[in-house]
Amino acid sequence: MEFESILLDGVSAARPLVIAGPCSAETEEQVMTTARQLSRHGIKIFRAGIWKPRTKPGGFEGVGVSGLEWLKRVKNELGMYVSTEVATPTHVREALAADLDMLWIGARTAANPFAMQEIADALEGVDIPVLVKNPVNPDLELWIGAIERLYNAGVCRIAAIHRGFSSYEKNMYRNLPQWRIPIELRRRLPGLPIICDPSHMGGRRELIAPISQQAMDLNFDGLIVETHCNPDKAWSDAAQQVTPDVLDFILNTLVIRNVEQVTEGLEDLRRKIDELDNQLLTLLAKRMEISEEIGRYKKEKGMPILQSARYGEILNKRVYQAHAMGMSENFMKTVLEAIHEESVRHQMEIMK
């Protein structure tokens, strides 16, 4: 797939591309006040939710079609590009009729291939930038599939929005970053712009700045930040919105590293990494050979493959050792689980 890197004419390609505005369009006054403040700070692309999907009925589900007129006013009076989320073909038709400049597709919709295909069909032949948020769960193939459906419909100005992934476990984030997934997305689709949504990822306004910096350090192309003229009074997601002034401060304190920096000085270190990787592969191959020997012994003695006590002992010991060596416990646990899974696969082949 070949994507157009320039999403909107007249918007600088320099990082970061910034899209900002309230979680929800609430009133015409709120929309215009926020947009004016953002425009004064040089923001070119305004966002606001018109239709708001809610987990349970009874919450504020957006002002609907009437809010599109407010976005048109932002566009006509302030010269800003305007965007909103679409979740159905009807939303697409209404947004296009209102002459919106950009659309985005939310996490719940991106997780539904039927809904994505309906939206793709509604956009067939339409030249408009479309941003696709990652699905709620960490499913890279589902994310790529959503993007492919749009591309197959002729939409070439596509970008991904990384907003993090849901988790049942309590942690500091509303949605876990799991940076490895967008990193793999970039490897698979190298021309695809990737934009970070630090508002939904953090869930708290104090996390927006550090998450935004992490995204820039990972060479993300832009940020989509929920910004409200009076965040504490917001009708939805109040805790994760910032004022336009705070957004301006965050953007001005970001460190944007030089992507084109010459890397000759890294070549020696990279060669050492390559050598160590080769050593790791050799050691892992030897480990699998020993696992096969263990498998043959278990088969001869009528023993089951899985020895839970032994596996638990190794896992705990190695994780403790890794932590003492400056590595994260989660990292080592993931590595050991993968090694154990491969060892079991080898022993299952022996058992056959």
N, C-alpha and C positions, 0 to 999 in steps of 0.2 A: 504494500500500500504506500502510495506517495501522497503526503499531506502538504497543504499549503501552510508554510510557516508564518506568513503574515495573516493574522486573523481579521484585522480591521485596518483599512487604509487610513493613514493619517495618525496612527498610534505608533509611537516609537517601539522598535523591536528590542531596545535595550532592556536588560533585566532590571527589576521585575516589571512585567506587565501587571497592572493593578486594576482589579474590578472591585468596586466598593458600593455599599448601600445597605439599607436595613434588611433584616431577615424578612420582614413583611411590610408591604405597603399598607399603612393603617388609615391615614387620612391624607387628603391632598396637601394640607399644610405641613404635615410631617415629612412627606416625600419631597416637597419643594425646599423646605428648610435644610434638610440633610443634603440634598443635591447641590444647593447653592454653596454650602460650606465645603463640600468636597470639591466643587469646581474651583473655588478660590485657592484650594491647595493643589490644583493642577491635575486632579483625577479626571480622566477622560471617559471612563466606562462606568455607568451607574447600574446597579443591580437592585432588584426588589422582588420579593415573592408575591405573586398575585393569587395563586392557588397554593394552599399550604396543606400537604398531606399530614394527617395526624393519626397516631397509633390508635387512639380511642375517640369515639364521637363526643361532641360536646365542647371541644376546644375551638379556638379561633382557627378557621380553615381558609382564611384569606378573604379579601374584599371582592374577588372575582373580576369580571370583565370591566366593571366601572373603573378599577384601578389602572387599566391600560391607558385611559385618557390622561391620567396623571403622568405616566411615563412619557406619553407623547408631548406633554407640556414641558417636561424636563428636556427632551430632545430639541424641541422648537425654540425654547427660551434660552437655554444654556449651551446648546450645541454639543451636549454630551451624547455618547452612544448609550442605548438603554437595552437592558436584558432582563429576562425572567425565566423561571423554571416551567417546563411543560411536562405533563405526565400522560396526556391523551391526545389523539388526533384533533379533538375539538380545541384543546388548548393551543395546539400548533396553528390551526386555522385562525383562531382569534388573535394570536400574537402576530401572525403574518399580516392580517388585515389591519392591525394597528401600526404596521411598519416598524416593528422592533428590529434592532440591529443584531442581536445575539440571543441564543437560547441555551439553556442548560437542562440536563436530564438528571434527576435526583437518584440517590442510591437505591431506593426501593424500586424505582422504575427500571434502572439499569440491571437489576437482578431478575427481571421478568422478560424472557425472550419474546413472548407473545406481545407484550406492551411495546417492546423495542421495535419489533417488526412493524407494528401499526404506526408508530411514530416515523419510522424510516419511510414507510409508504406515503405518509402525509407530506414528507419533505422531499420526495423524489422530484428532481428537476429544479429545486429551490437552492439558490446560491446564498447561504447564510451560515455564519459560524455557529457550530454546535459543540458544547462542552459536555463531556460525559463523566459524571461522578463514578467512583468505584462502587461496586455492589456492597451491600451491608456486610456481607461475610467476605473473608479473604480468598476470593476465587478469581484468580488472574484470567483463566480461560473465559469466564463469564464476562469479565470487563472487556477483554479483547473481542469477544463475540458481539457485544453491544456496539462497539466501535465499527466492527466489520459490517454490521447490518446497515449503519448509516453510510459507510463508504460505498457499499454495493448499490445504494440508492442514488449515488452521484454526489453525495456531500463530501467535499474534499477539505473544507476548512473546519477541521475537527481538532479538539484538544481534550486531554484527560484532566479531571479534577481529582486529586488525591485528598480525601476527607477523613481517612482513617477507617478502622474496621471495628464493628461491635464486639463486645466481650462481656461474658457474664461475671467475670472477675472484677472486683473493685480495684481501681488503680487511679493514677493522677489524671488520666486522659478520659474524655468522654468517649472517644473512639481511638483505639490503639493505632499509632502511626504505621508500624510494621513496614518500615522504609524499604525493606528488601523487595517488596512486591512492586512498587512503582519503579524501582531500579531495574527489576527484571522486565517490566513493561517497556522501559526505554531501550533495553537491549533487544527486545523482540520487535519493537516499532521505533527505530531510531529517529525518524523524522517527526514524530508526534510531539507537539508541545505538551508539557505537563505543568499544571497549575496546582498550588497547594491551598487548601482550605483550612487555615489554622483555627478558625472559629469553631467549626464542628469537631475538629480533631481535639482541641483542648477543652472546649466546653466552658472555659473560664477566661475572662479577658486578660488576666495576667499571664496566660500562657501563649498569647498570640505572638508577642515579640520573640521569645526563644524558639518557637516552632517555625516562625517565618525565617529566622536566621538559619536554622537547620536546613530548611528547604532551599535557601540560596546556596548554602555550602554544598548541597547535593546537586547543584546546577539546575534546579527547577526554573521554569521560564517565567512564572508569575505567581500572584497571590489573589485570592478572592476572599475579601474580609468583610464580615458583617459590621456595618457602621451606621449608627443611629444618632440623631441630634439630641436625644435624651434616653440613653440606653436603659436606665433604671426603670423607666416607665414603658418600656417596649411591651407589646402585646404578645410577643413570642420570643423565646431564647434570649431573655434580657441579660443573663449572666455572661454571655459570650460576645456581646456587642461592645464596641468602643465608639467614642465620639470622633468626628472628623479631625479634630485637633490632636487627639491621641494617636490616631492612625498616621497623621503626618509626622509626628515625633518618631513613631516606630520605623516608618520608611526612611527617615533621615538618619537613623542610627544603624541601619542595616549595613553590614560589610559585604560588598559584592566583589567576589574574587575574580581575577582575570582568567577567563576560560581559555584564552589564546596564549597563556604563559608558556614559554619554551620549557621543555621538560628534559633536555639533555642531561641535566644534573641528576636526574632520577634513574638513569639507565643502569648504573652500577647497582643501586638498591633493588631495582626491578629484576636484574639478573639473579641477585641473591634470593629474592622471593621465588623465582622460577626454580632455582636449585632446591630450595626447601620444599616446594610443592612436589617436585619429583621424588624427594626423599619420603615425603608423607605417603605418596601413592605406593612406593615400594614397600613401606612398612605396613600399609593397609593390606596390600596383596599377601604379605607374609602372614598377617593376622588371620586372613581368611583361610589360608592353607592350614593353619593350626586349628581353626574352627572346624574345618572339614575332618581333620584327624579326630577331634572330639566327637564329631558326628558319627564317625565310624565306630568309635568306642561305645557310644550310647546305643547304636544299633545292635552291636554285638552283645551288649549286656541287657538289652531290652529296656533301656531307660528312655523317658520322654525327652524331647528337645528342650523344652522350657524348664529351666531351673530358677524359679522366682527368687529364692533366697540369695543365690549366688549373684543374679543380675542386680538385685537391689543393693547388695554389698558393694559391687563394682561401681554402680551409679553414684552412690553416696560418697564413696572414697575418692573417685576421680573428680567429682564436682567440687569437693572440699579442696583437693589439690589444685585444681584449676583456679579457684578463687584466691588461693594463697599466692598464685603466680600472676595475679592481676587480670585474669579473664573472668567474664561474667558467668554466674552460675547457670543462667538460662542458655547461654551459648553452649557451654560444655554439655549440658543436659541434652540439648538438641543434637549435638554431634554424636554423643554416646548412644542416643536412641536410634539414630540412623545407622551407626555401626552395628548395633545389636540386631536391628532389623535385617541388615544384609547378612550377618552371621547366621541368623535363623534361616534365611533363604538358602544359604549354602548347605546347612545341615538337613533341611527338608529335601534337597536334591539327593543327599546321601541316603536318607531314609527310604527313598523310592526304590 
